[in-house]
Amino acid sequence: MHRNERQLLLRECKSLCANSITQHKWAWPFMQPVDVKGLGLHDYYEVIDKPMDFSTIKNQMEAKDGTGYKSVREICADVRLVFKNAMKYNDERSDVHVMAKTLLGKFEEKWLQFLPKVTEEEKRREEEEAEAQLDMQLAQEAAHAKMARDLGNELYEVDMHLEELREMVVQKCRKMSTEEKRKLGAALTRLSPEDLTKALEIVAQNNPGFQATAEEVDLDIDAQSETTLWRLKFFVKDALEVQGKSAASAGGRNNTTTPSNNNNNNNKRKREICDAIAKTAKKRSKKPSS
């Protein structure tokens, strides 16, 4: 329901109170706050927790500073409180008690007639709030999705830039010495089967004919380009550092594991590749016979 319709409902409730209750001939004791001091009601605030009267209700209904009633049920609760306070403090045989009980009964009759409109307004308000909450959620999800896309694009651009920088660094690297190649070949033999496969994939990037996943691999370190050699060096250095940290962490535990068939196959392939690297290095170092 639109705001003007809610305001109309509040005005109808105000009219209900004014015409049916406050204009009744017995309404006069409840129009203003109880004169506790003037009437000598010394125990009034001990009995009544929250005093209420129709002038206070009227001020609340007409408040323009945001402190007024937010719903019709709030008005209804305060109207009931006016009469229940009077019935609670005054003896049931007193005039004030009888007047309050009578007016409360009349109000409840009018309220039952008015209640369907209140219920309908509350239902519509709940639907509006649910719809607004859904719209807000969808807007947040759309914003998050856009943020994720933008971040993904930025990360992709950063990765591409880093790759370009890495390529520039590799291209400007000095020529690798024979001793460095020998150490690189030895370092390759210390890689895990998974890292060794990744190292062979680096070789395959600049050697289309090189089969990194073949059953038998013949890797000639001396035949590789400087770019490939330095890529391998950087990769092997990082991989061995990770392996060292993992080994140190595992060293503190005494757990015993049984190797699986898959690990056996990986280790076998690693030995075959390492043997091929060693054979190639040996061939290069052998002097021709005179």
Secondary structure as the mmCIF struct_conf table of DSSP 4:
data_model
#
loop_
_struct_conf.conf_type_id
_struct_conf.id
_struct_conf.beg_label_comp_id
_struct_conf.beg_label_asym_id
_struct_conf.beg_label_seq_id
_struct_conf.end_label_comp_id
_struct_conf.end_label_asym_id
_struct_conf.end_label_seq_id
HELX_RH_AL_P HELX_RH_AL_P1 ARG A 3 LEU A 16
HELX_RH_PI_P HELX_RH_PI_P1 CYS A 17 THR A 22
TURN_TY1_P TURN_TY1_P1 GLN A 23 GLN A 23
BEND BEND1 HIS A 24 HIS A 24
TURN_TY1_P TURN_TY1_P2 LYS A 25 TRP A 26
HELX_RH_3T_P HELX_RH_3T_P1 TRP A 28 PHE A 30
BEND BEND2 MET A 31 GLN A 32
TURN_TY1_P TURN_TY1_P3 VAL A 36 GLY A 40
TURN_TY1_P TURN_TY1_P4 HIS A 42 ASP A 43
HELX_RH_AL_P HELX_RH_AL_P2 TYR A 44 VAL A 47
BEND BEND3 ASP A 49 LYS A 50
HELX_RH_AL_P HELX_RH_AL_P3 PHE A 54 GLU A 62
BEND BEND4 ASP A 65 GLY A 66
BEND BEND5 GLY A 68 GLY A 68
BEND BEND6 LYS A 70 SER A 71
HELX_RH_AL_P HELX_RH_AL_P4 VAL A 72 TYR A 89
BEND BEND7 ASN A 90 ASN A 90
TURN_TY1_P TURN_TY1_P5 GLU A 92 ARG A 93
BEND BEND8 SER A 94 SER A 94
HELX_RH_AL_P HELX_RH_AL_P5 ASP A 95 GLN A 171
TURN_TY1_P TURN_TY1_P6 LYS A 172 LYS A 172
BEND BEND9 CYS A 173 CYS A 173
HELX_LH_PP_P HELX_LH_PP_P1 ARG A 174 SER A 177
HELX_RH_AL_P HELX_RH_AL_P6 THR A 178 LEU A 188
TURN_TY1_P TURN_TY1_P7 THR A 189 ARG A 190
BEND BEND10 LEU A 191 LEU A 191
HELX_RH_AL_P HELX_RH_AL_P7 PRO A 193 GLN A 205
TURN_TY1_P TURN_TY1_P8 ASN A 206 ASN A 206
TURN_TY1_P TURN_TY1_P9 PRO A 208 GLY A 209
TURN_TY1_P TURN_TY1_P10 ALA A 212 THR A 213
BEND BEND11 ALA A 214 GLU A 216
HELX_RH_3T_P HELX_RH_3T_P2 ILE A 221 ALA A 223
BEND BEND12 GLN A 224 GLN A 224
HELX_RH_AL_P HELX_RH_AL_P8 GLU A 226 GLY A 251
TURN_TY1_P TURN_TY1_P11 GLY A 252 GLY A 252
HELX_LH_PP_P HELX_LH_PP_P2 THR A 258 SER A 260
HELX_RH_AL_P HELX_RH_AL_P9 ASN A 261 SER A 285
BEND BEND13 LYS A 286 LYS A 286
HELX_LH_PP_P HELX_LH_PP_P3 LYS A 287 SER A 289
#
